[in-house]
Amino acid sequence: MQDFHKKVAVITGGASGIGRALAEQCVQEGATVVVADIEEAALAETAQALTEQGGTVLPVRTDVSQPAEIERLAQQTLQTFGAVHLLFNNAGVTGFGAGGSVWKSKTADWEWVLGVNLWGVIHSLRTFVPIMLAQESEGYIVNTASMAGLISGEPSASYQVSKHAVVALSENLYHSLARQNAKLKTAVLCPGWVNTRALDSERNRPPALRVERQMRPEQAALLQTLQQRLTHGLPPSQVASKVFAAMRAGQFYILTHPELKELVRQRMEDILLERNPTLLDIL
């Protein structure tokens, strides 16, 4: 896909971080943007900023974990702009404060992280793919996973499970579309360290799924180290540029940090050699 001018883009988690950068890139490319996010204040501010940049923008408050809200997002998009050409399933939460290991996490932790990171993508694909296929025009779907979806390790079981699942789901979608020679293409974005507010995602946890817990000193130290990595990470704008370059090249796997490929290689070799997983230091 080469030309994004006058295309309609839907971006979940579009009011901050990578999502907002993708929205800004869409505006630069001349695309119309539907920004979906659960944070109403950030959503309004982003929509205003994009409009001031010359964009045509529709903000839609959306909880991606709820299928009815995804369906409403699609309906509002079609009613307003009549089509969807680009879909960025970007909304996500880290869950790094959600107990870490599988046995220390609560059911509410898993429901929250999987609800957003995995079910949010599933709901979106089930809703938007039939619409985009019926258009019989060029289109692209980019699902945001993580390098955590390509390697084995810690510190958050729920986050890693969700991101591995998004990679597998994206691969499945790729094959399904290819087998029917669809004009609709797909890609999976696996970013490494990016300067976002990802570790602050607890701010958006629904009240019904909140868990009161005392953070241990080692957890606090880990989160501080992770935050430092993110603070010094890639600007989201560079990630957005890589995504658009990948769409133009028809590239499926989008990795932002080449130096982390060695960790992927390590995991692949562990599997192929049938040896136990190598304990990796992702930090």
C-alpha positions as CSV (number, residue, x, y, z in Angstrom):
1,M,0.0,0.0,0.0
2,Q,1.6,3.3,-1.1
3,D,-0.9,6.1,-1.0
4,F,-2.7,7.0,2.3
5,H,-4.2,10.2,1.1
6,K,-7.9,10.5,1.9
7,K,-7.9,7.0,3.4
8,V,-9.9,6.5,6.7
9,A,-7.8,5.3,9.6
10,V,-9.1,3.9,12.9
11,I,-6.6,3.9,15.8
12,T,-7.4,2.4,19.2
13,G,-5.3,3.7,22.1
14,G,-4.9,6.7,19.9
15,A,-4.7,9.4,22.5
16,S,-1.2,8.8,23.7
17,G,2.1,7.1,23.0
18,I,2.5,5.1,19.8
19,G,-1.2,5.5,19.0
20,R,-1.1,9.2,19.0
21,A,2.1,9.1,16.9
22,L,0.3,6.9,14.4
23,A,-2.6,9.4,14.3
24,E,-0.1,12.3,13.7
25,Q,1.5,10.3,10.9
26,C,-1.9,9.6,9.4
27,V,-2.6,13.4,9.3
28,Q,0.8,14.1,7.7
29,E,-0.1,11.4,5.1
30,G,-3.4,13.1,4.3
31,A,-5.6,10.4,5.9
32,T,-8.8,11.0,7.9
33,V,-8.4,9.8,11.5
34,V,-10.8,8.1,13.9
35,V,-9.1,8.2,17.3
36,A,-10.5,5.7,19.9
37,D,-9.3,5.8,23.5
38,I,-10.7,5.1,27.0
39,E,-9.3,8.4,28.4
40,E,-11.8,11.1,27.6
41,A,-9.6,14.1,28.5
42,A,-6.6,12.9,26.5
43,L,-8.9,11.9,23.7
44,A,-10.3,15.5,23.5
45,E,-6.9,17.1,23.7
46,T,-5.5,14.8,21.0
47,A,-8.4,15.4,18.6
48,Q,-7.9,19.2,19.1
49,A,-4.2,18.9,18.4
50,L,-4.7,16.8,15.3
51,T,-7.3,19.2,14.0
52,E,-5.0,22.1,14.5
53,Q,-2.4,20.2,12.4
54,G,-4.9,20.2,9.6
55,G,-6.4,16.8,10.2
56,T,-10.0,15.6,9.8
57,V,-10.6,13.8,13.1
58,L,-13.4,11.9,14.8
59,P,-12.8,11.1,18.5
60,V,-14.7,8.2,19.9
61,R,-14.4,7.2,23.6
62,T,-13.9,3.4,23.5
63,D,-13.2,0.5,25.9
64,V,-11.8,-2.1,23.5
65,S,-12.5,-4.9,26.0
66,Q,-16.2,-4.4,25.4
67,P,-17.4,-5.8,22.0
68,A,-20.4,-3.5,21.9
69,E,-18.1,-0.5,22.1
70,I,-16.0,-1.7,19.2
71,E,-19.2,-2.2,17.2
72,R,-20.3,1.3,18.1
73,L,-16.8,2.6,17.0
74,A,-17.3,0.9,13.6
75,Q,-20.8,2.3,13.2
76,Q,-19.7,5.8,14.0
77,T,-16.8,5.5,11.6
78,L,-19.0,4.3,8.7
79,Q,-21.8,6.8,9.5
80,T,-19.3,9.7,9.5
81,F,-16.8,8.7,6.8
82,G,-18.4,5.8,4.9
83,A,-15.4,3.4,4.9
84,V,-12.3,2.1,6.8
85,H,-9.0,1.6,5.1
86,L,-6.5,1.5,7.9
87,L,-7.0,-0.2,11.3
88,F,-4.4,0.1,14.0
89,N,-5.2,-2.2,17.0
90,N,-2.9,-0.4,19.3
91,A,-4.7,-0.1,22.7
92,G,-2.8,-2.0,25.4
93,V,-1.9,-2.1,29.1
94,T,1.3,-3.5,30.6
95,G,0.1,-5.3,33.7
96,F,3.6,-5.0,35.2
97,G,2.0,-4.0,38.5
98,A,-0.4,-7.0,38.2
99,G,1.4,-9.5,40.4
100,G,4.1,-10.5,37.9
101,S,4.3,-14.2,38.1
102,V,1.3,-16.4,37.2
103,W,0.7,-17.6,40.8
104,K,0.9,-14.1,42.3
105,S,-1.5,-12.5,39.8
106,K,-5.2,-12.3,40.6
107,T,-8.1,-13.3,38.4
108,A,-8.9,-9.6,38.0
109,D,-5.3,-9.0,36.8
110,W,-5.7,-11.5,34.0
111,E,-9.2,-10.3,33.1
112,W,-7.9,-6.7,32.7
113,V,-4.7,-7.4,30.8
114,L,-6.2,-10.0,28.4
115,G,-9.4,-8.0,28.1
116,V,-7.6,-5.1,26.6
117,N,-4.5,-6.6,25.0
118,L,-6.0,-9.7,23.4
119,W,-9.8,-9.5,23.5
120,G,-9.6,-5.9,22.3
121,V,-7.8,-7.1,19.2
122,I,-10.1,-10.0,18.7
123,H,-13.3,-7.8,19.0
124,S,-11.8,-5.3,16.6
125,L,-10.9,-7.9,14.0
126,R,-14.2,-9.7,14.2
127,T,-16.0,-6.3,13.7
128,F,-13.8,-4.5,11.2
129,V,-12.4,-7.3,8.9
130,P,-15.7,-8.1,7.3
131,I,-16.3,-4.4,6.7
132,M,-12.9,-3.9,5.1
133,L,-13.1,-7.1,3.0
134,A,-16.5,-6.1,1.7
135,Q,-15.1,-2.8,0.4
136,E,-12.9,-4.8,-2.0
137,S,-10.3,-2.0,-1.8
138,E,-6.7,-1.7,-0.5
139,G,-6.5,-1.8,3.2
140,Y,-4.1,-2.5,6.1
141,I,-4.4,-3.8,9.6
142,V,-1.6,-3.3,12.1
143,N,-1.8,-5.1,15.4
144,T,0.5,-3.8,18.2
145,A,2.1,-6.6,20.1
146,S,5.6,-6.2,21.7
147,M,9.0,-7.8,21.7
148,A,7.6,-9.6,24.8
149,G,5.5,-11.5,22.3
150,L,8.6,-12.9,20.6
151,I,10.8,-13.9,23.5
152,S,10.5,-15.8,26.7
153,G,11.0,-14.2,30.1
154,E,9.5,-12.1,32.8
155,P,8.4,-9.9,34.5
156,S,4.6,-10.0,33.8
157,A,3.0,-13.3,32.9
158,S,-0.3,-11.7,31.8
159,Y,1.4,-9.2,29.6
160,Q,3.7,-11.7,27.9
161,V,0.8,-14.2,27.3
162,S,-1.3,-11.4,25.8
163,K,1.5,-10.3,23.4
164,H,2.4,-13.8,22.3
165,A,-1.3,-14.3,21.6
166,V,-1.4,-11.1,19.5
167,V,1.5,-12.3,17.4
168,A,-0.1,-15.6,16.8
169,L,-3.4,-14.0,16.0
170,S,-1.8,-11.7,13.5
171,E,0.0,-14.5,11.8
172,N,-3.3,-16.4,11.6
173,L,-4.9,-13.4,10.1
174,Y,-2.1,-13.0,7.6
175,H,-2.5,-16.5,6.3
176,S,-6.3,-16.3,6.2
177,L,-6.2,-13.1,4.1
178,A,-3.4,-14.5,1.8
179,R,-5.3,-17.7,1.1
180,Q,-8.2,-15.7,-0.4
181,N,-6.0,-13.2,-2.2
182,A,-7.5,-10.3,-0.3
183,K,-6.5,-6.8,-1.0
184,L,-6.5,-6.3,2.7
185,K,-3.1,-6.8,4.3
186,T,-1.9,-7.1,7.9
187,A,1.2,-6.6,10.0
188,V,2.3,-7.0,13.6
189,L,4.2,-4.3,15.4
190,C,6.7,-5.6,18.0
191,P,8.2,-2.5,19.6
192,G,11.0,-2.6,22.2
193,W,11.7,0.3,24.5
194,V,9.6,3.3,23.4
195,N,9.1,6.5,25.3
196,T,5.5,6.2,26.4
197,R,3.4,6.1,29.5
198,A,2.9,2.4,29.2
199,L,3.8,1.8,32.9
200,D,1.1,4.2,34.0
201,S,-1.7,2.1,32.4
202,E,-3.1,1.2,35.9
203,R,-4.8,4.6,35.7
204,N,-7.2,3.1,33.2
205,R,-8.0,-0.1,35.1
206,P,-11.8,-0.4,35.6
207,P,-12.9,-0.1,39.2
208,A,-14.4,-3.6,39.2
209,L,-11.0,-5.1,38.3
210,R,-8.8,-3.2,40.6
211,V,-6.7,-5.1,43.1
212,E,-5.3,-3.7,46.3
213,R,-1.8,-4.9,46.8
214,Q,1.4,-3.7,48.6
215,M,4.3,-3.3,46.2
216,R,7.4,-5.1,47.4
217,P,10.8,-3.3,47.3
218,E,12.0,-5.5,44.5
219,Q,8.9,-4.8,42.4
220,A,9.4,-1.0,42.9
221,A,13.0,-1.3,41.9
222,L,12.0,-3.3,38.8
223,L,9.4,-0.8,37.8
224,Q,11.9,2.1,38.2
225,T,14.3,0.3,35.9
226,L,11.6,-0.3,33.4
227,Q,10.6,3.3,33.5
228,Q,14.1,4.5,32.9
229,R,14.3,2.2,29.9
230,L,11.1,3.7,28.5
231,T,12.1,7.2,29.2
232,H,15.3,6.7,27.2
233,G,13.5,4.7,24.5
234,L,12.6,5.6,20.9
235,P,10.3,8.5,20.3
236,P,6.9,7.2,19.3
237,S,7.2,9.3,16.1
238,Q,10.0,7.0,14.9
239,V,7.9,4.0,15.5
240,A,5.1,5.5,13.5
241,S,7.5,6.2,10.7
242,K,8.7,2.6,10.7
243,V,5.1,1.3,10.6
244,F,4.2,3.4,7.5
245,A,7.5,2.3,5.8
246,A,6.6,-1.3,6.5
247,M,3.1,-0.9,5.1
248,R,4.5,0.6,1.9
249,A,6.9,-2.3,1.7
250,G,4.3,-5.0,2.4
251,Q,6.2,-6.1,5.5
252,F,4.5,-8.2,8.1
253,Y,6.9,-8.3,11.1
254,I,7.8,-4.7,12.3
255,L,10.6,-4.7,14.9
256,T,11.8,-1.4,16.2
257,H,15.0,-2.5,17.9
258,P,17.3,-4.7,15.8
259,E,19.6,-5.3,18.8
260,L,16.9,-7.3,20.5
261,K,16.6,-9.8,17.6
262,E,19.4,-11.8,19.4
263,L,16.9,-12.6,22.2
264,V,14.4,-13.8,19.5
265,R,17.1,-16.0,18.0
266,Q,17.9,-17.4,21.5
267,R,14.3,-18.5,22.0
268,M,14.0,-20.0,18.5
269,E,17.2,-22.0,19.0
270,D,16.0,-23.2,22.4
271,I,12.8,-24.5,20.6
272,L,14.6,-26.0,17.6
273,L,17.2,-27.7,19.8
274,E,14.5,-28.9,22.3
275,R,16.5,-27.4,25.2
276,N,15.1,-25.6,28.2
277,P,14.3,-21.9,27.9
278,T,17.4,-19.7,28.4
279,L,16.9,-17.4,31.3
280,L,17.1,-14.0,29.6
281,D,17.9,-10.6,31.2
282,I,15.5,-8.4,29.1
283,L,16.8,-5.3,31.0
